[in-house]
Amino acid sequence: MNTAYQRIVVVGGGSAGWMAATALASALPASTVELVESEEIGIVGVGEATFPSIRAFHRILGIDEAQFLRATNGTFKLGIEFRDWRTPGEHYLHTFGDLGGLSGPQSLWGQYRRVGDAQLGALGEQCLPSVMARQGRFQLAPSEREQQFNYAYHFDATLYALFLRGIALQRGVRRTEGRIEHVVRRADGGVGQLKLADGRVLEGDLFIDCSGFASLLIGRALEQPFVDYGHWLPVDRAWACPTERSVAALAPTTRATAMEAGWAWRIPLRNRTGHGHVFASRYIDEGRACEQLLRQLDGAPVAEPRLLRFKTGHRARFWSHNVVALGLSSGFLEPLESTSIFLVQSGLGRLIDLLLPGVVPAEAAVAAYNAGMVRQFERVRDFIILHYCLTVRRDSQFWRDMANLELPETLAFKIHAWREAGALHQYDEEGFDATSWLAVHAGMGHWPRRADPSLRDMPQEDALRALRLRRDSIAATVAAMPRHEDYLNSVLAR
Ligand SMILES: Cc1cc2nc3c(=O)[nH]c(=O)nc-3n(C[C@H](O)[C@H](O)[C@H](O)COP(=O)(O)OP(=O)(O)OC[C@H]3O[C@@H](n4cnc5c(N)ncnc54)[C@H](O)[C@@H]3O)c2cc1C
């Protein structure tokens, strides 16, 4: 079998490059896949928290969970704990669980608000993974079919790229070590050859640009314009500083703590804890941002703090001529909801669907790919802005400005639909479902102005009884679960 894109060259060996190479080699056995990377340049090496879609990606590739966790110092992730976002001292969880019915008389949150019984506790007590996260417990169902909640992982990004590299090489990917110095364009504007610093020349039919922030092909060679989201998402720098593991128990959650001009992450791995401070250089200088991070650390640093500079946004086209960009070369949204690796997988899935044997995808298919990726970035962008714009913090210029942002129209409509009608409107290409949106609205204390009259169809006592039952059943289920680290150790021993 032949594909019109017979020779595929992946440029870059970070997470994006090795994910692409592994998936393409597995899905297209009749094509050759070659990956070129430069150890001298290295990889960005951050990106330790993920989104549940990574599990489907691993399943499709036949990756064993225990083997993956062992290789990457991985831990389980139930969601993100947001601290100080609404106002200092408050916190909430966004876990990947369900909150029952979302509309009409069966609406769990609606009945919870209507009943207004203080003894019910927080809304989160109605959500299985939120209760597990609060108590630091974890356990999977005996089979995927019986699994009642979604989850993701934390891992060492450098080890993840190496782990995938091992699998990709076994599946026939050829690895070339070398620094690309020159990109040769074809007469039709596409890429024809890559010239390496040592004089070697690589040729291909399809090039996957995973060159990170360098954006060698889609940005530098093809000059695809960058669509900048900086006016909505002004953070543009991060200090990263891993520490020794703290004595605290291994939390099954990422932590995101709001800071004076951005936020700080805390990501628990088995051997160390990832820390970083994402900030807006318009509001705080790099030195002060670094001091603020160092004050947050809960263990001894194992490396010097490292500064990363970035822009939020994406290339106008992700696929142009015979170049498809994935990962940081295609765009970046701040890592608040751990979505970069998810966006790589999403792009890869769409791409593989279009690489049919013997045909170059039609222009309309490429246009649809680009439109879908743009929309997916926009949806994630809106979800991230939601975390900021609902704040009631006014204690720094950054937070005052975030509270008064002029919102993208798409997000303004969603917020309006929720506030006025209690509707969790979903567009196409959403990365986050209605429950995730509800978790942030609820966590930020942002509720509809009026209750849905249909809620009264259920007698108040019935609603209270149902909520108590659900809460008590979740509490009993979680009480019987092991601590996260104990469960993780049992998986690693398999
Ligand atoms: C501060 C920060 C925090 C993040 N946190 C998260 C997170 O929690 N979750 C998440 O999903 N994502 C996160 N990300 C994003 C995540 O790190 C990336 O999406 C992911 O690692 C993929 O990176 P990449 O492979 O695109 O780029 P890189 O890892 O930078 O890889 C680029 C590759 O291209 C190669 N290359 C570049 N130029 C050349 C050349 N001239 N010749 C040959 N090779 C070349 C490099 O050697 C390297 O192999 C974060 C990013 C940042 C900046």
The ligand as an ORCA input file, in Angstrom:
! r2SCAN-3c Opt
* xyz 0 1
  C       6.141     26.945     31.194
  C       5.498     25.821     30.467
  C       4.739     24.887     31.162
  C       4.088     23.851     30.474
  N       3.294     22.979     31.166
  C       2.578     22.058     30.488
  C       1.703     21.148     31.149
  O       1.609     21.133     32.370
  N       0.996     20.271     30.396
  C       1.087     20.233     29.027
  O       0.378     19.444     28.385
  N       1.952     21.027     28.388
  C       2.674     21.938     29.069
  N       3.543     22.752     28.406
  C       3.733     22.549     26.974
  C       4.635     21.350     26.760
  O       5.880     21.555     27.361
  C       4.830     21.113     25.284
  O       3.616     21.168     24.620
  C       5.400     19.757     25.030
  O       6.503     19.522     25.826
  C       5.777     19.605     23.597
  O       6.881     20.401     23.303
  P       7.439     20.294     21.848
  O       7.756     18.880     21.605
  O       6.500     20.991     20.951
  O       8.772     21.194     21.903
  P      10.222     20.867     22.506
  O      10.162     19.986     23.687
  O      10.893     22.191     22.697
  O      10.963     20.073     21.367
  C      11.480     20.735     20.236
  C      12.399     19.786     19.499
  O      12.808     20.397     18.292
  C      14.195     20.223     18.157
  N      14.768     21.287     17.349
  C      14.528     22.617     17.452
  N      15.293     23.277     16.540
  C      15.987     22.338     15.863
  C      16.950     22.393     14.820
  N      17.360     23.542     14.301
  N      17.463     21.236     14.374
  C      17.078     20.033     14.890
  N      16.196     19.928     15.885
  C      15.656     21.070     16.368
  C      14.725     20.228     19.583
  O      15.995     19.649     19.699
  C      13.644     19.396     20.266
  O      13.926     18.042     20.093
  C       4.229     23.757     29.076
  C       5.040     24.658     28.389
  C       5.659     25.690     29.066
  C       6.498     26.667     28.297
*
